[in-house]
Amino acid sequence: YTHDDSINALSIARNSIRAFPLYTEDVFSEVTAEYRFKYSTLSTSSCINLRWCSEGDLDTTNGNTLRTSGTGYSLQYRLNGATRRIDYVINDVATELMTLPIYPFEQGTIYKLKLVSSNGVHSIYLAPDSEPYGDPYISFEDNRLTQGKVIFARSGAGDAVEDVFELHSIEISGTRVYQKPIHRGAML
């Protein structure tokens, strides 16, 4: 997906019913996922949520539970407030792996966020769109989860109109896991 600036950008928002995540249907064992989005002021409970190696049912009925549903690594960053963490989630139980450093987001600026996950090393890069990536914003090694889907969402309670990420592009590549079909009966 690429926003061409001639129409309204794709938005990730939340109303009182759904959190509207964007996710891959493919399962990846190694992945690079990049998102370009415009920062906008969000409510004090609203967070950027990035999940990877994610499997199981994803609860989208309440944005607050998006971080802790199913299985996967979950990055949650609240632009206004103190929630900045990466969790390891297994069967709906979240354990905090680390607290994230503050990133100096500025209103109205387009940012790029890139996840690189390979061989148990997970690195996340952040930069204004007009600047090159530097060192990873955060990097850690953990190989308990080795494959799954990639999900980008807005989590937390908040107003549907104000709490919007204006997405400008999404690019995902990696090593897909072949899902072997199940054959029933005799094979010819």
C-alpha distance (Angstrom), angle and dihedral (degrees) to the residues before:
residue distance angle dihedral
Y1 . . .
T2 3.80 . .
H3 3.79 126.4 .
D4 3.81 108.5 -135.2
D5 3.85 96.8 -162.3
S6 3.80 91.0 -122.2
I7 3.80 96.0 92.1
N8 3.78 135.3 29.6
A9 3.78 112.2 -67.3
L10 3.77 120.0 -111.9
S11 3.79 108.2 -92.1
I12 3.77 133.2 -152.7
A13 3.76 106.9 -152.7
R14 3.76 139.5 151.2
N15 3.77 132.3 -135.1
S16 3.78 125.3 -176.7
I17 3.81 92.1 -75.5
R18 3.81 112.5 37.7
A19 3.79 139.7 30.7
F20 3.84 94.5 -154.2
P21 3.83 102.2 -144.5
L22 3.81 122.5 -170.1
Y23 3.79 111.4 -134.1
T24 3.79 142.7 166.4
E25 3.77 121.9 -111.6
D26 3.80 88.7 -153.2
V27 3.80 121.7 84.6
F28 3.81 114.3 -133.6
S29 3.80 131.2 -160.6
E30 3.83 90.9 -171.5
V31 3.78 122.4 20.5
T32 3.78 145.2 176.2
A33 3.79 113.2 -165.4
E34 3.80 124.3 177.8
Y35 3.80 127.7 -171.4
R36 3.81 127.6 -173.6
F37 3.79 113.9 -162.1
K38 3.79 141.5 159.6
Y39 3.78 116.4 -115.1
S40 3.79 113.5 -125.8
T41 3.78 129.4 177.1
L42 3.77 109.7 -92.6
S43 3.77 133.6 -170.2
T44 3.79 118.2 -86.8
S45 3.81 91.0 -100.4
S46 3.80 98.1 47.3
C47 3.82 120.3 105.4
I48 3.77 142.4 -178.1
N49 3.80 105.1 -119.4
L50 3.81 123.2 -163.5
R51 3.80 119.6 178.5
W52 3.78 130.2 -178.0
C53 3.81 137.7 172.3
S54 3.79 79.9 33.6
E55 3.79 121.8 165.5
G56 3.77 136.7 159.7
D57 3.77 129.3 44.0
L58 3.80 115.1 -26.9
D59 3.79 111.7 -144.7
T60 3.80 107.3 -138.2
T61 3.79 96.7 162.0
N62 3.80 90.3 91.9
G63 3.78 124.1 23.9
N64 3.78 90.9 -146.1
T65 3.82 91.8 65.4
L66 3.80 95.7 46.6
R67 3.80 91.3 90.8
T68 3.81 94.8 53.5
S69 3.81 103.4 39.1
G70 3.79 125.7 106.4
T71 3.79 118.6 -16.7
G72 3.81 130.2 -52.3
Y73 3.78 148.3 85.4
S74 3.79 111.6 -67.3
L75 3.79 129.2 -161.8
Q76 3.79 114.2 -164.2
Y77 3.82 121.2 -176.4
R78 3.78 121.7 176.4
L79 3.78 109.5 -156.1
N80 3.81 92.2 -158.0
G81 3.77 108.6 36.7
A82 3.76 143.0 20.8
T83 3.82 104.6 -68.7
R84 3.80 107.8 116.2
R85 3.79 114.3 141.7
I86 3.78 148.7 127.8
D87 3.79 116.1 -136.8
Y88 3.77 133.9 -166.0
V89 3.81 105.3 -140.0
I90 3.79 121.1 -165.4
N91 3.81 120.6 174.8
D92 3.83 93.3 -19.4
V93 3.83 94.3 -49.0
A94 3.82 114.1 116.4
T95 3.81 123.8 -155.5
E96 3.79 118.2 -174.2
L97 3.80 112.4 -120.9
M98 3.80 97.6 -178.0
T99 3.78 147.3 -20.5
L100 3.79 114.4 -113.1
P101 3.81 124.6 -130.0
I102 3.80 119.0 -112.2
Y103 3.79 114.3 -90.5
P104 3.85 117.0 -152.6
F105 3.81 99.6 -123.5
E106 3.81 114.6 179.7
Q107 3.79 126.9 -154.9
G108 3.82 115.3 -100.2
T109 3.82 95.6 11.7
I110 3.80 123.0 127.7
Y111 3.81 112.5 -129.9
K112 3.76 134.2 -172.1
L113 3.79 123.9 -141.5
K114 3.79 121.7 -169.1
L115 3.80 128.5 -170.2
V116 3.81 119.2 -162.5
S117 3.82 114.8 -175.4
S118 3.81 119.4 175.7
N119 3.81 135.2 146.3
G120 3.80 93.5 -9.6
V121 3.84 95.2 -50.4
H122 3.80 114.2 115.8
S123 3.81 119.6 -169.0
I124 3.78 128.7 178.5
Y125 3.79 122.7 -164.7
L126 3.81 126.8 -165.0
A127 3.80 129.6 -174.2
P128 3.79 141.3 143.6
D129 3.79 107.5 -89.4
S130 3.81 91.0 -114.9
E131 3.82 93.0 57.8
P132 3.82 132.9 64.9
Y133 3.78 120.7 -109.7
G134 3.78 114.8 -95.4
D135 3.79 126.6 -169.5
P136 3.80 116.0 -25.4
Y137 3.78 114.7 -75.4
I138 3.79 85.0 -139.1
S139 3.80 133.9 -5.0
F140 3.79 130.8 179.7
E141 3.77 141.2 162.9
D142 3.79 120.9 -125.5
N143 3.80 124.7 141.6
R144 3.80 101.8 -178.8
L145 3.82 89.9 105.7
T146 3.80 115.8 43.4
Q147 3.79 107.7 169.1
G148 3.77 143.9 17.9
K149 3.79 145.2 103.3
V150 3.80 129.1 -48.1
I151 3.81 119.2 -124.6
F152 3.82 132.1 -174.6
A153 3.78 117.6 -170.8
R154 3.75 149.5 143.5
S155 3.77 113.4 -111.7
G156 3.77 134.1 -173.6
A157 3.76 134.3 57.3
G158 3.79 118.0 -63.7
D159 3.78 147.9 118.2
A160 3.77 118.1 -56.8
V161 3.81 95.6 -133.5
E162 3.79 101.7 41.9
D163 3.79 96.8 40.0
V164 3.78 101.2 70.9
F165 3.78 134.7 131.5
E166 3.79 110.0 -151.9
L167 3.80 103.1 -144.3
H168 3.79 118.4 -152.3
S169 3.81 100.9 177.8
I170 3.78 143.3 -7.1
E171 3.80 123.7 -162.4
I172 3.80 123.3 175.8
S173 3.79 127.4 176.8
G174 3.77 136.0 158.3
T175 3.77 147.7 105.4
R176 3.78 109.9 -39.3
V177 3.79 119.7 -147.2
Y178 3.79 110.8 -126.5
Q179 3.77 110.0 -126.2
K180 3.81 103.7 -144.2
P181 3.80 110.4 -139.2
I182 3.78 119.7 -120.8
H183 3.82 112.5 -122.9
R184 3.76 118.1 -156.2
G185 3.79 122.7 -162.9
A186 3.78 127.5 0.8
M187 3.77 120.2 -17.4
L188 3.78 116.1 -136.6
